[in-house]
Amino acid sequence: MLKEVEALRTSLDSRLTALEKALADPRQHSLLESLILDLARVATEEAEATTRQAILAAQAAAQKVAESARADAAKALEDEKTEAAALRHVIEEAKAALKKAEVALKEERRAAETAAREATTAQRERAALRESLEQEQVARAAQQRELDAARAAVEAERARASSVEQQIAEVRQAGESERAALASELDRGALARKREPRACSSSICARASRSSWQRSPRI
């Protein structure tokens, strides 16, 4: 198409040159009509060829633009599909993470509730243990008071028994001393009787009688 236009333009230029020569030469005025018609025909053909060339060039440019637009649109569509797929993947991951978070939250709630129940039970057990400990302390205090009272009673009984034993020992010691003195007096009386036999005086007989009574077992 470009060569055809160039050939028509060259033909148009040659006919225009011939027309100019004919106009300058009166002898060729008879050829002016045919030269003008021929020039008009060639000019029309050149204009039509130029128009066709422009149309074809425009169509080619439009086709290139359309192809480029289609390619861009296809690429954009593929990019959109890729982005959409990536977005769907992200959404699926987010949903999965949300489900995991919900499960973990439920587990944490159950664990918190269990821990709360265990804490409540532990508090109750501690309260019961504290009450039991206080009762045990009260019982121990009462037992300690009873033990102290029993110890005091035992000490008092021991002191009383010791006092009684001391009194018994003193009585025994006094009895032994008196028996020893009486025995000594009796021995002296017997010795005197051997030396001077005579009837027992009333005082000696009384002492002898009292000595025999004291020598008899006494508690």
C-alpha positions in Angstrom: 0.0 0.0 0.0 2.8 2.4 0.8 4.5 1.8 -2.6 1.2 2.3 -4.4 0.8 5.7 -2.7 4.3 6.6 -3.6 3.8 5.6 -7.2 0.6 7.6 -7.4 2.3 10.6 -5.9 5.1 10.3 -8.4 2.5 10.1 -11.2 0.6 13.0 -9.8 3.8 15.1 -9.7 4.7 14.2 -13.3 1.1 15.1 -14.5 1.3 18.3 -12.5 4.6 19.1 -14.2 3.1 18.3 -17.6 0.1 20.5 -16.9 2.3 23.4 -15.9 4.3 23.0 -19.1 1.1 22.9 -21.1 -0.1 26.1 -19.4 3.2 27.7 -20.3 3.1 26.6 -23.9 0.2 27.9 -26.0 0.7 25.2 -28.5 -0.3 22.6 -25.9 -3.4 24.3 -24.7 -5.5 21.7 -26.6 -4.1 19.1 -24.2 -5.0 21.0 -21.1 -8.4 19.4 -20.7 -7.1 15.9 -20.9 -4.1 16.8 -18.6 -6.5 18.3 -16.0 -8.8 15.2 -16.2 -5.8 12.9 -16.0 -4.4 14.9 -13.1 -7.7 14.9 -11.3 -8.0 11.2 -11.8 -4.5 10.6 -10.5 -5.1 13.0 -7.6 -8.3 11.2 -6.7 -6.6 7.8 -6.9 -3.7 9.2 -4.8 -6.1 10.7 -2.2 -8.1 7.4 -2.1 -4.8 5.4 -1.7 -3.6 7.8 1.0 -7.0 7.5 2.7 -6.8 3.8 2.5 -3.3 3.9 3.8 -4.3 6.1 6.6 -7.3 3.9 7.4 -5.1 0.8 7.3 -2.5 2.6 9.4 -5.2 3.6 11.8 -6.6 0.1 11.8 -3.2 -1.3 12.4 -2.5 1.2 15.2 -5.9 0.5 16.6 -5.3 -3.2 16.4 -2.0 -2.8 18.1 -3.6 -0.6 20.7 -6.4 -3.2 21.1 -3.9 -6.0 21.2 -1.9 -4.1 23.8 -5.0 -3.3 25.7 -6.1 -7.0 25.5 -2.7 -8.0 26.6 -2.8 -5.5 29.4 -6.3 -6.5 30.3 -5.3 -10.2 30.2 -2.3 -9.5 32.4 -4.3 -7.4 34.7 -6.9 -10.2 34.8 -4.2 -12.7 35.6 -2.8 -10.3 38.2 -6.3 -9.9 39.7 -6.8 -13.7 39.7 -3.4 -14.1 41.3 -4.2 -11.4 43.9 -7.6 -12.9 44.4 -6.1 -16.4 44.9 -3.6 -14.9 47.4 -6.4 -13.0 49.1 -8.5 -16.2 49.3 -5.4 -18.0 50.8 -4.9 -15.2 53.3 -8.6 -15.3 54.2 -8.5 -19.1 54.6 -5.4 -18.8 56.8 -7.2 -16.0 58.8 -10.3 -18.2 59.2 -8.1 -21.2 60.3 -6.2 -18.9 62.7 -9.5 -17.6 64.0 -10.8 -21.1 64.6 -7.6 -22.0 66.4 -7.9 -18.8 68.4 -11.5 -19.7 69.3 -10.5 -23.2 70.3 -7.6 -21.8 72.3 -9.9 -19.3 73.9 -12.4 -22.0 74.9 -9.6 -24.1 76.3 -8.3 -21.1 78.3 -11.9 -20.4 79.5 -12.3 -24.0 80.6 -8.8 -23.9 82.2 -9.7 -20.6 84.0 -13.0 -22.0 85.2 -11.3 -25.2 86.4 -8.6 -23.1 88.1 -11.4 -20.9 89.7 -13.2 -24.0 91.0 -9.9 -25.5 92.3 -9.1 -22.1 93.9 -12.5 -22.0 95.5 -12.1 -25.6 96.7 -8.6 -24.8 98.0 -10.0 -21.8 99.9 -12.7 -23.9 101.4 -10.1 -26.6 102.4 -7.8 -23.9 103.8 -10.7 -22.5 105.8 -11.7 -25.9 107.1 -8.0 -26.7 107.9 -7.7 -23.3 109.6 -10.8 -24.0 111.6 -9.6 -27.5 112.5 -6.2 -26.1 113.4 -7.8 -23.5 115.7 -9.9 -26.2 117.3 -6.8 -28.4 117.7 -5.0 -25.4 119.3 -8.0 -24.8 121.6 -8.0 -28.6 122.5 -4.2 -28.5 123.0 -4.5 -25.4 125.2 -7.2 -27.2 127.3 -5.0 -30.3 127.5 -2.1 -28.2 128.5 -4.1 -26.6 131.2 -5.3 -30.0 132.4 -1.7 -31.3 132.3 -0.5 -28.3 134.2 -3.2 -28.8 136.7 -2.3 -32.5 137.0 1.3 -31.7 137.4 0.5 -29.1 140.1 -1.7 -31.7 141.8 1.1 -34.3 141.5 3.6 -31.8 142.9 1.3 -31.0 145.7 0.7 -34.7 146.5 4.5 -35.2 146.4 5.0 -32.3 148.7 2.3 -33.6 151.0 3.8 -37.2 150.9 7.2 -35.8 151.6 5.9 -33.8 154.5 4.1 -37.0 155.8 7.3 -39.0 155.3 9.3 -36.4 157.2 6.8 -36.4 160.0 6.9 -40.2 160.2 10.7 -40.1 160.2 10.7 -37.5 163.0 8.2 -39.6 165.0 10.3 -42.7 164.4 13.4 -40.9 165.3 11.8 -39.6 168.5 10.5 -43.1 169.3 14.0 -44.5 168.8 15.5 -41.9 171.0 13.0 -42.5 173.7 13.4 -46.3 173.5 17.2 -45.8 173.6 16.9 -43.6 176.7 14.4 -46.1 178.3 16.7 -49.0 177.5 19.6 -47.2 179.1 17.5 -46.4 182.2 16.4 -50.1 182.4 19.9 -51.3 182.1 21.0 -49.0 184.9 18.0 -50.2 187.0 18.8 -53.8 186.4 22.4 -53.2 187.4 21.2 -51.5 190.6 18.9 -54.4 191.4 21.8 -56.8 191.0 23.7 -54.7 193.4 20.8 -54.1 195.8 17.8 -56.4 195.4 14.7 -54.8 196.6 11.2 -54.3 195.5 10.5 -52.4 192.4 9.8 -48.8 193.1 6.7 -47.3 191.8 8.6 -45.0 189.4 10.8 -47.7 187.9 7.8 -50.0 187.4 6.0 -47.3 185.7 8.8 -46.5 183.4 9.3 -50.2 182.6 5.6 -50.6 181.8 5.8 -47.5 179.5 8.9 -48.8 177.8 7.3 -52.2 177.0 4.3 -50.4 175.5 6.6 -48.2 173.3 8.6 -51.3 172.1 5.4 -52.9 170.8 5.0 -52.3 167.0 3.4 -48.9 166.1 2.7 -47.2 162.7 
